[in-house]
Each structure stands twice: as structure tokens, then as C-alpha cells.
Amino acid sequence: MWSVGSVLGRSGRGASGPSDEPSVSAAPREAEPIRVTAMVLRAVHGRPDVLWIAAYDDATYHAQSYLVLHPKGNLLIDVPPYQLDVIRAIQRRGGVQYIFITHKDDIGAVASFHEFFQARVIIHKSEARYVQGVEVEVPFEGDFMLNPDIAVVHLPGHTPGSSALLDLRPPGVLFIGDALNINPQ
């Protein structure tokens, strides 16, 4: 286990969220009703600080994205569509300080989210090369504590760099990306 103290010590727009609309070059697109579901943030299992982002498009491979509200900086887990309604919903909840990517399939528009929120990108070192247009500020190899109640766990299987994020605040929540898929048939 190792610490990312230098990362936690940095301040930026992500902690409080930006107050401006995105620039023209980085403007999120409007939701496309045919290809995208309605944007909704829903609390997960009685945790009002863990929100499921119900927004999808083809570019995200239908990633299951979450926003974890945390006093030391909100975390975006896997990247949702970069759309105006998604950005506004995240802004209303304080923005994003960290973007945690569980594996290379769920990168989506990470560069756009990084640029808009000035968020730090966290992904396993073996999959950092798939992140385009942004520096991965926290490439990791082994398990570590992002802060005293958020753990990052390397969970190879689906991909060599698959990883999970464990929110230890009661009741705990484990975000595993695509490490477990259930076939209902």
C-alpha cells in the first residue's frame, strides 16, 4: 500500500466545481433523445452520498457511472457521456476532484471531464496508455488508500488493470466496474 499525499494536497476547481459554462471547444453536447436515456442521479442503497448516473451513449460502452460525494473531494467512477445535463447535475453536487476509471473500457470522454472539472485521473498503470488527451496523475500498481475511508484495489481479471474502489463509510460500497457481469438467462 502507498499514499497519494501529494495528490490530496492539490487544490483546484474540482473540489467546489466550476462556476462557468464549458468553453466552446470543450462544450458538452446536448442529450440526444434517441441514443441517450434521461439523465438521472439516483441514491444507491440508502446512501445519499453515492449517486448512480443513469446516462448512456455509444461512446461510453454503457458504462455504469457513479458520483461519490465526499468531504475531501467528490469522485466520478467510470466516465458517463459528456453532456450538458450530466455536467450540470455534477456541478450542482460540488463538481469532481477525482475521476476513477475501473478499467480501459470505461474511459469515455475522460479528457473532457478532466479539462472541465480540473479533476485528477486515477487508473491502473497498465491501462494508463489508453487514456488519451490528458495526463494520468495517479497511475498506480498496487492497492492504496486514496484517503482514510476510500481504498483503491487492483482487481485483475476482466482486464489486466481492472480495479475497484471501496468506500469504507458505513454501509460500505464496492465499485467493481465490469469485473462481475450477471447473465439473467
N, CA and C atoms as an extended XYZ file, in Angstrom:
555
Properties=species:S:1:pos:R:3:atomname:S:1:resname:S:1:resid:I:1 pbc="F F F"
N         0.838       -1.176        0.000 N   MET     1
C         0.000        0.000        0.000 CA  MET     1
C         0.884        1.240        0.000 C   MET     1
N         0.453        2.280       -0.725 N   TRP     2
C         1.180        3.530       -0.716 CA  TRP     2
C         0.192        4.681       -0.678 C   TRP     2
N         0.681        5.844       -0.374 N   SER     3
C        -0.159        7.020       -0.206 CA  SER     3
C        -0.038        7.935       -1.412 C   SER     3
N        -1.057        8.693       -1.662 N   VAL     4
C        -1.009        9.687       -2.725 CA  VAL     4
C        -1.138       11.078       -2.111 C   VAL     4
N        -0.407       11.322       -1.056 N   GLY     5
C        -0.493       12.580       -0.309 CA  GLY     5
C        -0.299       13.805       -1.166 C   GLY     5
N         0.620       13.735       -2.142 N   SER     6
C         0.844       14.922       -2.973 CA  SER     6
C        -0.387       15.227       -3.819 C   SER     6
N        -1.124       14.206       -4.191 N   VAL     7
C        -2.334       14.422       -4.975 CA  VAL     7
C        -3.407       15.060       -4.100 C   VAL     7
N        -3.558       14.588       -2.877 N   LEU     8
C        -4.590       15.113       -1.998 CA  LEU     8
C        -4.328       16.550       -1.604 C   LEU     8
N        -3.069       16.969       -1.617 N   GLY     9
C        -2.729       18.311       -1.198 CA  GLY     9
C        -3.014       19.382       -2.233 C   GLY     9
N        -3.298       18.996       -3.474 N   ARG    10
C        -3.539       19.975       -4.531 CA  ARG    10
C        -4.969       20.479       -4.459 C   ARG    10
N        -5.137       21.716       -4.795 N   SER    11
C        -6.487       22.264       -4.864 CA  SER    11
C        -6.795       22.614       -6.305 C   SER    11
N        -8.060       22.659       -6.639 N   GLY    12
C        -8.457       23.003       -8.000 CA  GLY    12
C        -9.941       23.217       -8.058 C   GLY    12
N       -10.435       23.447       -9.246 N   ARG    13
C       -11.859       23.695       -9.406 CA  ARG    13
C       -12.688       22.479       -9.031 C   ARG    13
N       -12.129       21.279       -9.134 N   GLY    14
C       -12.912       20.071       -8.902 CA  GLY    14
C       -13.535       19.996       -7.534 C   GLY    14
N       -12.888       20.523       -6.509 N   ALA    15
C       -13.413       20.408       -5.157 CA  ALA    15
C       -14.709       21.175       -4.987 C   ALA    15
N       -14.826       22.310       -5.614 N   SER    16
C       -16.047       23.097       -5.465 CA  SER    16
C       -16.856       23.140       -6.749 C   SER    16
N       -16.302       22.642       -7.839 N   GLY    17
C       -16.978       22.653       -9.121 CA  GLY    17
C       -16.806       23.992       -9.806 C   GLY    17
N       -16.730       23.976      -11.106 N   PRO    18
C       -16.565       25.219      -11.821 CA  PRO    18
C       -17.856       26.022      -11.796 C   PRO    18
N       -17.729       27.318      -11.907 N   SER    19
C       -18.913       28.161      -11.882 CA  SER    19
C       -19.330       28.593      -13.279 C   SER    19
N       -18.486       28.385      -14.265 N   ASP    20
C       -18.770       28.824      -15.624 CA  ASP    20
C       -19.298       27.678      -16.468 C   ASP    20
N       -19.954       28.069      -17.558 N   GLU    21
C       -20.327       27.080      -18.561 CA  GLU    21
C       -19.053       26.615      -19.245 C   GLU    21
N       -19.022       25.441      -19.847 N   PRO    22
C       -17.825       24.992      -20.552 CA  PRO    22
C       -17.505       25.917      -21.715 C   PRO    22
N       -16.227       25.969      -22.080 N   SER    23
C       -15.827       26.767      -23.234 CA  SER    23
C       -16.386       26.129      -24.498 C   SER    23
N       -16.400       26.895      -25.578 N   VAL    24
C       -16.951       26.391      -26.832 CA  VAL    24
C       -16.215       25.140      -27.277 C   VAL    24
N       -14.888       25.103      -27.136 N   SER    25
C       -14.121       23.950      -27.599 CA  SER    25
C       -14.370       22.718      -26.742 C   SER    25
N       -14.770       22.926      -25.490 N   ALA    26
C       -14.988       21.787      -24.607 CA  ALA    26
C       -16.456       21.618      -24.251 C   ALA    26
N       -17.347       22.274      -24.986 N   ALA    27
C       -18.762       22.249      -24.635 CA  ALA    27
C       -19.332       20.838      -24.754 C   ALA    27
N       -20.015       20.392      -23.697 N   PRO    28
C       -20.673       19.095      -23.796 CA  PRO    28
C       -21.847       19.191      -24.763 C   PRO    28
N       -22.163       18.092      -25.390 N   ARG    29
C       -23.260       18.107      -26.347 CA  ARG    29
C       -24.594       17.951      -25.619 C   ARG    29
N       -25.633       18.435      -26.228 N   GLU    30
C       -26.974       18.261      -25.674 CA  GLU    30
C       -27.340       16.784      -25.764 C   GLU    30
N       -28.166       16.325      -24.848 N   ALA    31
C       -28.601       14.934      -24.861 CA  ALA    31
C       -29.356       14.637      -26.160 C   ALA    31
N       -29.089       13.481      -26.728 N   GLU    32
C       -29.763       13.049      -27.942 CA  GLU    32
C       -30.816       12.030      -27.529 C   GLU    32
N       -32.097       12.380      -27.585 N   PRO    33
C       -33.130       11.527      -27.003 CA  PRO    33
C       -33.231       10.126      -27.585 C   PRO    33
N       -32.792        9.932      -28.826 N   ILE    34
C       -32.904        8.604      -29.424 CA  ILE    34
C       -31.832        7.663      -28.881 C   ILE    34
N       -30.610        8.180      -28.679 N   ARG    35
C       -29.494        7.326      -28.288 CA  ARG    35
C       -29.142        7.408      -26.816 C   ARG    35
N       -29.718        8.330      -26.077 N   VAL    36
C       -29.309        8.560      -24.700 CA  VAL    36
C       -30.525        8.515      -23.797 C   VAL    36
N       -30.415        7.831      -22.665 N   THR    37
C       -31.521        7.822      -21.710 CA  THR    37
C       -31.555        9.149      -20.976 C   THR    37
N       -32.631        9.407      -20.272 N   ALA    38
C       -32.737       10.640      -19.484 CA  ALA    38
C       -31.680       10.621      -18.385 C   ALA    38
N       -31.107       11.775      -18.134 N   MET    39
C       -30.070       11.895      -17.104 CA  MET    39
C       -30.734       11.951      -15.738 C   MET    39
N       -30.339       11.031      -14.880 N   VAL    40
C       -30.878       10.988      -13.533 CA  VAL    40
C       -29.745       10.605      -12.585 C   VAL    40
N       -29.676       11.265      -11.447 N   LEU    41
C       -28.781       10.836      -10.378 CA  LEU    41
C       -29.654       10.194       -9.314 C   LEU    41
N       -29.365        8.970       -8.977 N   ARG    42
C       -30.174        8.245       -8.002 CA  ARG    42
C       -29.287        7.746       -6.866 C   ARG    42
N       -29.767        7.924       -5.630 N   ALA    43
C       -29.042        7.418       -4.467 CA  ALA    43
C       -28.987        5.894       -4.535 C   ALA    43
N       -27.884        5.330       -4.066 N   VAL    44
C       -27.667        3.891       -4.116 CA  VAL    44
C       -27.831        3.295       -2.726 C   VAL    44
N       -28.742        2.349       -2.590 N   HIS    45
C       -28.923        1.578       -1.357 CA  HIS    45
C       -28.909        2.421       -0.089 C   HIS    45
N       -29.717        3.462       -0.073 N   GLY    46
C       -29.836        4.276        1.125 CA  GLY    46
C       -28.649        5.175        1.405 C   GLY    46
N       -27.740        5.305        0.461 N   ARG    47
C       -26.567        6.175        0.622 CA  ARG    47
C       -26.806        7.438       -0.194 C   ARG    47
N       -27.260        8.530        0.426 N   PRO    48
C       -27.490        9.761       -0.343 CA  PRO    48
C       -26.211       10.375       -0.899 C   PRO    48
N       -25.048        9.893       -0.438 N   ASP    49
C       -23.765       10.404       -0.922 CA  ASP    49
C       -23.174        9.549       -2.034 C   ASP    49
N       -23.892        8.527       -2.477 N   VAL    50
C       -23.466        7.681       -3.595 CA  VAL    50
C       -24.583        7.714       -4.623 C   VAL    50
N       -24.277        8.295       -5.790 N   LEU    51
C       -25.296        8.513       -6.808 CA  LEU    51
C       -24.951        7.779       -8.098 C   LEU    51
N       -25.912        7.021       -8.584 N   TRP    52
C       -25.781        6.338       -9.863 CA  TRP    52
C       -26.134        7.339      -10.954 C   TRP    52
N       -25.301        7.443      -11.974 N   ILE    53
C       -25.550        8.353      -13.089 CA  ILE    53
C       -26.201        7.543      -14.207 C   ILE    53
N       -27.495        7.723      -14.386 N   ALA    54
C       -28.241        6.967      -15.388 CA  ALA    54
C       -28.230        7.734      -16.703 C   ALA    54
N       -27.103        7.705      -17.376 N   ALA    55
C       -26.969        8.348      -18.684 CA  ALA    55
C       -26.023        7.493      -19.510 C   ALA    55
N       -26.402        7.202      -20.730 N   TYR    56
C       -25.610        6.312      -21.574 CA  TYR    56
C       -25.533        6.863      -22.987 C   TYR    56
N       -24.462        6.504      -23.666 N   ASP    57
C       -24.379        6.700      -25.105 CA  ASP    57
C       -23.409        5.671      -25.660 C   ASP    57
N       -23.316        5.590      -26.981 N   ASP    58
C       -22.478        4.566      -27.607 CA  ASP    58
C       -21.006        4.715      -27.252 C   ASP    58
N       -20.531        5.949      -27.068 N   ALA    59
C       -19.115        6.191      -26.796 CA  ALA    59
C       -18.673        5.680      -25.428 C   ALA    59
N       -19.598        5.508      -24.498 N   THR    60
C       -19.223        5.059      -23.151 CA  THR    60
C       -19.363        3.548      -22.984 C   THR    60
N       -19.752        2.855      -24.029 N   TYR    61
C       -19.986        1.406      -23.944 CA  TYR    61
C       -20.950        1.078      -22.808 C   TYR    61
N       -21.860        1.979      -22.536 N   HIS    62
C       -22.871        1.805      -21.492 CA  HIS    62
C       -22.255        1.552      -20.121 C   HIS    62
N       -21.182        2.266      -19.838 N   ALA    63
C       -20.515        2.162      -18.533 CA  ALA    63
C       -21.485        2.538      -17.417 C   ALA    63
N       -21.374        1.867      -16.296 N   GLN    64
C       -22.137        2.207      -15.101 CA  GLN    64
C       -21.325        3.236      -14.331 C   GLN    64
N       -21.758        4.483      -14.375 N   SER    65
C       -21.010        5.568      -13.749 CA  SER    65
C       -21.667        5.987      -12.442 C   SER    65
N       -20.836        6.421      -11.503 N   TYR    66
C       -21.316        6.852      -10.189 CA  TYR    66
C       -20.613        8.134       -9.793 C   TYR    66
N       -21.297        8.924       -8.977 N   LEU    67
C       -20.718       10.096       -8.351 CA  LEU    67
C       -20.748        9.853       -6.855 C   LEU    67
N       -19.570        9.844       -6.239 N   VAL    68
C       -19.457        9.649       -4.793 CA  VAL    68
C       -19.159       11.005       -4.179 C   VAL    68
N       -20.081       11.479       -3.351 N   LEU    69
C       -19.909       12.760       -2.683 CA  LEU    69
C       -19.056       12.543       -1.443 C   LEU    69
N       -17.969       13.288       -1.335 N   HIS    70
C       -17.031       13.071       -0.242 CA  HIS    70
C       -16.480       14.414        0.225 C   HIS    70
N       -16.341       14.605        1.535 N   PRO    71
C       -15.833       15.892        2.037 CA  PRO    71
C       -14.416       16.234        1.576 C   PRO    71
N       -13.629       15.247        1.184 N   LYS    72
C       -12.265       15.512        0.706 CA  LYS    72
C       -12.204       15.611       -0.813 C   LYS    72
N       -13.346       15.641       -1.462 N   GLY    73
C       -13.408       15.761       -2.918 CA  GLY    73
C       -14.254       14.667       -3.521 C   GLY    73
N       -15.197       15.045       -4.360 N   ASN    74
C       -16.089       14.078       -4.999 CA  ASN    74
C       -15.338       13.236       -6.020 C   ASN    74
N       -15.814       12.003       -6.178 N   LEU    75
C       -15.205       11.063       -7.117 CA  LEU    75
C       -16.209       10.692       -8.194 C   LEU    75
N       -15.765       10.733       -9.441 N   LEU    76
C       -16.540       10.221      -10.556 CA  LEU    76
C       -15.963        8.847      -10.868 C   LEU    76
N       -16.805        7.839      -10.812 N   ILE    77
C       -16.337        6.476      -11.065 CA  ILE    77
C       -16.840        6.050      -12.441 C   ILE    77
N       -15.903        5.763      -13.326 N   ASP    78
C       -16.134        5.473      -14.732 CA  ASP    78
C       -16.842        6.667      -15.372 C   ASP    78
N       -16.647        6.846      -16.644 N   VAL    79
C       -16.983        8.112      -17.281 CA  VAL    79
C       -18.335        8.028      -17.999 C   VAL    79
N       -19.278        8.883      -17.588 N   PRO    80
C       -20.572        8.938      -18.275 CA  PRO    80
C       -20.452        9.755      -19.556 C   PRO    80
N       -21.536        9.881      -20.326 N   PRO    81
C       -21.488       10.735      -21.513 CA  PRO    81
C       -21.177       12.181      -21.128 C   PRO    81
N       -20.401       12.861      -21.955 N   TYR    82
C       -20.070       14.260      -21.723 CA  TYR    82
C       -21.179       15.101      -22.331 C   TYR    82
N       -22.232       15.323      -21.549 N   GLN    83
C       -23.414       16.040      -21.997 CA  GLN    83
C       -23.749       17.134      -20.991 C   GLN    83
N       -24.421       18.147      -21.476 N   LEU    84
C       -24.737       19.295      -20.656 CA  LEU    84
C       -25.539       18.928      -19.416 C   LEU    84
N       -26.531       18.055      -19.551 N   ASP    85
C       -27.331       17.688      -18.379 CA  ASP    85
C       -26.508       16.913      -17.351 C   ASP    85
N       -25.566       16.118      -17.800 N   VAL    86
C       -24.685       15.385      -16.891 CA  VAL    86
C       -23.769       16.370      -16.153 C   VAL    86
N       -23.156       17.286      -16.892 N   ILE    87
C       -22.251       18.277      -16.297 CA  ILE    87
C       -22.987       19.109      -15.253 C   ILE    87
N       -24.173       19.595      -15.596 N   ARG    88
C       -24.937       20.427      -14.656 CA  ARG    88
C       -25.314       19.663      -13.396 C   ARG    88
N       -25.719       18.412      -13.539 N   ALA    89
C       -26.084       17.608      -12.363 CA  ALA    89
C       -24.877       17.407      -11.450 C   ALA    89
N       -23.708       17.174      -12.039 N   ILE    90
C       -22.485       17.008      -11.247 CA  ILE    90
C       -22.087       18.338      -10.603 C   ILE    90
N       -22.200       19.429      -11.336 N   GLN    91
C       -21.886       20.749      -10.779 CA  GLN    91
C       -22.751       21.057       -9.563 C   GLN    91
N       -24.041       20.754       -9.641 N   ARG    92
C       -24.963       21.038       -8.524 CA  ARG    92
C       -24.568       20.291       -7.255 C   ARG    92
N       -23.785       19.241       -7.400 N   ARG    93
C       -23.361       18.453       -6.233 CA  ARG    93
C       -21.900       18.689       -5.882 C   ARG    93
N       -21.327       19.764       -6.375 N   GLY    94
C       -19.988       20.152       -5.957 CA  GLY    94
C       -18.865       19.809       -6.902 C   GLY    94
N       -19.167       19.339       -8.107 N   GLY    95
C       -18.122       19.034       -9.070 CA  GLY    95
C       -17.420       17.719       -8.782 C   GLY    95
N       -16.248       17.565       -9.372 N   VAL    96
C       -15.483       16.325       -9.265 CA  VAL    96
C       -14.023       16.680       -9.021 C   VAL    96
N       -13.420       16.031       -8.045 N   GLN    97
C       -11.990       16.211       -7.812 CA  GLN    97
C       -11.190       15.048       -8.389 C   GLN    97
N       -11.784       13.855       -8.404 N   TYR    98
C       -11.102       12.656       -8.896 CA  TYR    98
C       -11.980       11.950       -9.915 C   TYR    98
N       -11.354       11.415      -10.952 N   ILE    99
C       -12.023       10.519      -11.895 CA  ILE    99
C       -11.333        9.169      -11.746 C   ILE    99
N       -12.051        8.192      -11.206 N   PHE   100
C       -11.508        6.852      -11.022 CA  PHE   100
C       -12.043        5.973      -12.142 C   PHE   100
N       -11.136        5.369      -12.903 N   ILE   101
C       -11.523        4.514      -14.023 CA  ILE   101
C       -11.231        3.072      -13.638 C   ILE   101
N       -12.273        2.234      -13.626 N   THR   102
C       -12.110        0.850      -13.191 CA  THR   102
C       -11.311        0.010      -14.181 C   THR   102
N       -11.391        0.345      -15.481 N   HIS   103
C       -10.631       -0.380      -16.492 CA  HIS   103
C       -10.724        0.356      -17.822 C   HIS   103
N        -9.936       -0.091      -18.788 N   LYS   104
C        -9.762        0.640      -20.046 CA  LYS   104
C       -11.035        0.800      -20.872 C   LYS   104
N       -12.044       -0.024      -20.699 N   ASP   105
C       -13.281        0.089      -21.482 CA  ASP   105
C       -14.151        1.264      -21.048 C   ASP   105
N       -13.946        1.799      -19.865 N   ASP   106
C       -14.851        2.821      -19.319 CA  ASP   106
C       -14.212        4.202      -19.238 C   ASP   106
N       -13.338        4.498      -20.201 N   ILE   107
C       -12.636        5.778      -20.225 CA  ILE   107
C       -13.512        6.881      -20.813 C   ILE   107
N       -14.242        6.585      -21.878 N   GLY   108
C       -15.143        7.557      -22.478 CA  GLY   108
C       -14.472        8.905      -22.727 C   GLY   108
N       -15.140        9.990      -22.375 N   ALA   109
C       -14.665       11.360      -22.598 CA  ALA   109
C       -13.900       11.880      -21.390 C   ALA   109
N       -12.995       11.074      -20.878 N   VAL   110
C       -12.263       11.456      -19.668 CA  VAL   110
C       -11.517       12.774      -19.848 C   VAL   110
N       -10.955       13.013      -21.014 N   ALA   111
C       -10.210       14.257      -21.227 CA  ALA   111
C       -11.121       15.473      -21.090 C   ALA   111
N       -12.340       15.377      -21.573 N   SER   112
C       -13.286       16.492      -21.467 CA  SER   112
C       -13.693       16.736      -20.017 C   SER   112
N       -13.981       15.664      -19.277 N   PHE   113
C       -14.324       15.814      -17.855 CA  PHE   113
C       -13.140       16.375      -17.078 C   PHE   113
N       -11.944       15.877      -17.384 N   HIS   114
C       -10.728       16.371      -16.719 CA  HIS   114
C       -10.551       17.866      -16.983 C   HIS   114
N       -10.677       18.270      -18.226 N   GLU   115
C       -10.487       19.677      -18.580 CA  GLU   115
C       -11.531       20.563      -17.915 C   GLU   115
N       -12.773       20.143      -17.921 N   PHE   116
C       -13.841       20.973      -17.375 CA  PHE   116
C       -13.757       21.105      -15.849 C   PHE   116
N       -13.552       19.986      -15.157 N   PHE   117
C       -13.544       19.993      -13.693 CA  PHE   117
C       -12.148       20.110      -13.085 C   PHE   117
N       -11.101       20.024      -13.917 N   GLN   118
C        -9.726       20.004      -13.408 CA  GLN   118
C        -9.553       18.853      -12.409 C   GLN   118
N       -10.139       17.723      -12.743 N   ALA   119
C       -10.122       16.541      -11.872 CA  ALA   119
C        -8.872       15.706      -12.129 C   ALA   119
N        -8.407       15.034      -11.110 N   ARG   120
C        -7.258       14.138      -11.210 CA  ARG   120
C        -7.741       12.766      -11.686 C   ARG   120
N        -7.040       12.192      -12.656 N   VAL   121
C        -7.423       10.905      -13.228 CA  VAL   121
C        -6.650        9.792      -12.525 C   VAL   121
N        -7.386        8.768      -12.097 N   ILE   122
C        -6.816        7.610      -11.402 CA  ILE   122
C        -7.151        6.364      -12.221 C   ILE   122
N        -6.119        5.644      -12.654 N   ILE   123
C        -6.307        4.390      -13.392 CA  ILE   123
C        -5.063        3.534      -13.162 C   ILE   123
N        -5.205        2.224      -13.257 N   HIS   124
C        -4.066        1.331      -13.081 CA  HIS   124
C        -2.997        1.646      -14.124 C   HIS   124
N        -1.752        1.558      -13.704 N   LYS   125
C        -0.612        1.906      -14.559 CA  LYS   125
C        -0.613        1.129      -15.879 C   LYS   125
N        -1.027       -0.130      -15.863 N   SER   126
C        -1.014       -0.943      -17.076 CA  SER   126
C        -2.047       -0.485      -18.111 C   SER   126
N        -3.007        0.330      -17.711 N   GLU   127
C        -4.050        0.781      -18.634 CA  GLU   127
C        -4.013        2.285      -18.872 C   GLU   127
N        -3.054        2.961      -18.266 N   ALA   128
C        -2.953        4.421      -18.415 CA  ALA   128
C        -2.736        4.835      -19.863 C   ALA   128
N        -2.099        3.985      -20.655 N   ARG   129
C        -1.829        4.343      -22.051 CA  ARG   129
C        -3.109        4.489      -22.874 C   ARG   129
N        -4.218        3.954      -22.414 N   TYR   130
C        -5.487        4.073      -23.135 CA  TYR   130
C        -6.162        5.421      -22.893 C   TYR   130
N        -5.706        6.157      -21.910 N   VAL   131
C        -6.256        7.483      -21.619 CA  VAL   131
C        -5.583        8.475      -22.560 C   VAL   131
N        -6.355        9.076      -23.432 N   GLN   132
C        -5.821        9.991      -24.447 CA  GLN   132
C        -6.189       11.428      -24.104 C   GLN   132
N        -5.273       12.343      -24.359 N   GLY   133
C        -5.556       13.757      -24.232 CA  GLY   133
C        -5.499       14.325      -22.826 C   GLY   133
N        -5.024       13.536      -21.877 N   VAL   134
C        -4.918       14.008      -20.501 CA  VAL   134
C        -3.840       13.211      -19.784 C   VAL   134
N        -3.130       13.866      -18.887 N   GLU   135
C        -2.130       13.171      -18.090 CA  GLU   135
C        -2.826       12.407      -16.959 C   GLU   135
N        -2.458       11.146      -16.796 N   VAL   136
C        -2.954       10.371      -15.664 CA  VAL   136
C        -2.109       10.775      -14.467 C   VAL   136
N        -2.729       11.456      -13.513 N   GLU   137
C        -1.978       11.980      -12.371 CA  GLU   137
C        -1.749       10.941      -11.287 C   GLU   137
N        -2.559        9.884      -11.281 N   VAL   138
C        -2.391        8.851      -10.262 CA  VAL   138
C        -2.396        7.479      -10.932 C   VAL   138
N        -1.288        7.133      -11.659 N   PRO   139
C        -1.190        5.772      -12.174 CA  PRO   139
C        -0.684        4.890      -11.033 C   PRO   139
N        -1.392        3.828      -10.728 N   PHE   140
C        -0.993        3.007       -9.584 CA  PHE   140
C        -0.763        1.576      -10.031 C   PHE   140
N        -0.024        0.830       -9.209 N   GLU   141
C         0.219       -0.585       -9.484 CA  GLU   141
C        -0.431       -1.483       -8.445 C   GLU   141
N        -0.382       -1.099       -7.203 N   GLY   142
C        -0.949       -1.929       -6.142 CA  GLY   142
C        -2.068       -1.206       -5.421 C   GLY   142
N        -2.599       -1.862       -4.432 N   ASP   143
C        -3.676       -1.282       -3.637 CA  ASP   143
C        -3.158       -0.079       -2.855 C   ASP   143
N        -4.025        0.908       -2.635 N   PHE   144
C        -3.647        2.048       -1.803 CA  PHE   144
C        -4.889        2.731       -1.249 C   PHE   144
N        -4.685        3.544       -0.242 N   MET   145
C        -5.755        4.341        0.351 CA  MET   145
C        -5.712        5.729       -0.273 C   MET   145
N        -6.784        6.120       -0.949 N   LEU   146
C        -6.869        7.460       -1.505 CA  LEU   146
C        -7.022        8.472       -0.370 C   LEU   146
N        -7.764        8.095        0.636 N   ASN   147
C        -7.869        8.832        1.894 CA  ASN   147
C        -8.301        7.820        2.958 C   ASN   147
N        -8.467        8.202        4.206 N   PRO   148
C        -8.717        7.193        5.250 CA  PRO   148
C        -9.950        6.311        5.054 C   PRO   148
N       -10.911        6.737        4.239 N   ASP   149
C       -12.097        5.895        4.064 CA  ASP   149
C       -12.401        5.527        2.605 C   ASP   149
N       -11.429        5.730        1.721 N   ILE   150
C       -11.570        5.327        0.314 CA  ILE   150
C       -10.332        4.517       -0.077 C   ILE   150
N       -10.559        3.247       -0.427 N   ALA   151
C        -9.472        2.361       -0.822 CA  ALA   151
C        -9.569        2.044       -2.314 C   ALA   151
N        -8.416        1.950       -2.965 N   VAL   152
C        -8.325        1.527       -4.359 CA  VAL   152
C        -7.678        0.150       -4.348 C   VAL   152
N        -8.331       -0.795       -5.053 N   VAL   153
C        -7.885       -2.191       -5.028 CA  VAL   153
C        -7.663       -2.668       -6.461 C   VAL   153
N        -6.455       -3.164       -6.752 N   HIS   154
C        -6.185       -3.760       -8.056 CA  HIS   154
C        -6.914       -5.089       -8.105 C   HIS   154
N        -7.722       -5.285       -9.157 N   LEU   155
C        -8.603       -6.448       -9.259 CA  LEU   155
C        -8.517       -7.029      -10.664 C   LEU   155
N        -7.325       -7.552      -11.058 N   PRO   156
C        -7.177       -8.024      -12.438 CA  PRO   156
C        -8.117       -9.186      -12.729 C   PRO   156
N        -8.534       -9.254      -13.977 N   GLY   157
C        -9.442      -10.316      -14.394 CA  GLY   157
C       -10.096       -9.922      -15.695 C   GLY   157
N       -11.069       -9.041      -15.644 N   HIS   158
C       -11.727       -8.563      -16.870 CA  HIS   158
C       -10.682       -7.980      -17.816 C   HIS   158
N        -9.799       -7.136      -17.276 N   THR   159
C        -8.614       -6.658      -17.986 CA  THR   159
C        -7.462       -6.720      -16.990 C   THR   159
N        -6.212       -6.710      -17.455 N   PRO   160
C        -5.084       -6.789      -16.518 CA  PRO   160
C        -5.057       -5.665      -15.483 C   PRO   160
N        -5.586       -4.497      -15.834 N   GLY   161
C        -5.560       -3.375      -14.902 CA  GLY   161
C        -6.881       -3.110      -14.208 C   GLY   161
N        -7.839       -4.012      -14.342 N   SER   162
C        -9.128       -3.802      -13.675 CA  SER   162
C        -8.909       -3.518      -12.202 C   SER   162
N        -9.672       -2.559      -11.693 N   SER   163
C        -9.511       -2.131      -10.313 CA  SER   163
C       -10.871       -1.796       -9.719 C   SER   163
N       -10.917       -1.765       -8.417 N   ALA   164
C       -12.140       -1.442       -7.697 CA  ALA   164
C       -11.874       -0.288       -6.751 C   ALA   164
N       -12.934        0.409       -6.410 N   LEU   165
C       -12.865        1.467       -5.417 CA  LEU   165
C       -13.800        1.074       -4.281 C   LEU   165
N       -13.289        1.088       -3.062 N   LEU   166
C       -14.068        0.697       -1.893 CA  LEU   166
C       -14.282        1.912       -1.003 C   LEU   166
N       -15.544        2.296       -0.852 N   ASP   167
C       -15.927        3.377        0.053 CA  ASP   167
C       -16.225        2.710        1.392 C   ASP   167
N       -15.377        2.954        2.366 N   LEU   168
C       -15.474        2.280        3.663 CA  LEU   168
C       -16.470        2.920        4.625 C   LEU   168
N       -17.037        4.065        4.249 N   ARG   169
C       -18.014        4.709        5.124 CA  ARG   169
C       -19.259        3.825        5.202 C   ARG   169
N       -19.797        3.606        6.407 N   PRO   170
C       -20.936        2.690        6.560 CA  PRO   170
C       -22.204        3.193        5.863 C   PRO   170
N       -22.977        2.286        5.280 N   PRO   171
C       -22.566        0.937        4.890 CA  PRO   171
C       -21.657        1.007        3.672 C   PRO   171
N       -20.608        0.239        3.678 N   GLY   172
C       -19.601        0.273        2.619 CA  GLY   172
C       -20.174       -0.022        1.246 C   GLY   172
N       -19.524        0.528        0.227 N   VAL   173
C       -19.917        0.293       -1.160 CA  VAL   173
C       -18.651       -0.044       -1.945 C   VAL   173
N       -18.708       -1.117       -2.730 N   LEU   174
C       -17.595       -1.536       -3.570 CA  LEU   174
C       -17.979       -1.327       -5.032 C   LEU   174
N       -17.179       -0.547       -5.752 N   PHE   175
C       -17.405       -0.278       -7.168 CA  PHE   175
C       -16.417       -1.124       -7.960 C   PHE   175
N       -16.927       -2.043       -8.774 N   ILE   176
C       -16.056       -3.010       -9.444 CA  ILE   176
C       -16.075       -2.907      -10.968 C   ILE   176
N       -16.780       -1.935      -11.519 N   GLY   177
C       -16.829       -1.811      -12.972 CA  GLY   177
C       -17.433       -3.055      -13.596 C   GLY   177
N       -16.754       -3.624      -14.588 N   ASP   178
C       -17.243       -4.813      -15.284 CA  ASP   178
C       -16.629       -6.107      -14.752 C   ASP   178
N       -16.043       -6.076      -13.569 N   ALA   179
C       -15.397       -7.275      -13.029 CA  ALA   179
C       -16.392       -8.397      -12.788 C   ALA   179
N       -17.661       -8.054      -12.625 N   LEU   180
C       -18.707       -9.049      -12.421 CA  LEU   180
C       -19.857       -8.711      -13.342 C   LEU   180
N       -20.207       -9.614      -14.217 N   ASN   181
C       -21.358       -9.445      -15.091 CA  ASN   181
C       -22.290      -10.614      -14.861 C   ASN   181
N       -23.552      -10.320      -14.744 N   ILE   182
C       -24.551      -11.350      -14.478 CA  ILE   182
C       -25.422      -11.525      -15.714 C   ILE   182
N       -25.529      -12.742      -16.195 N   ASN   183
C       -26.407      -13.064      -17.303 CA  ASN   183
C       -27.738      -13.522      -16.727 C   ASN   183
N       -28.818      -12.763      -16.937 N   PRO   184
C       -30.095      -13.122      -16.321 CA  PRO   184
C       -30.732      -14.394      -16.880 C   PRO   184
N       -30.168      -14.970      -17.937 N   GLN   185
C       -30.774      -16.168      -18.534 CA  GLN   185
C       -30.161      -17.421      -18.014 C   GLN   185
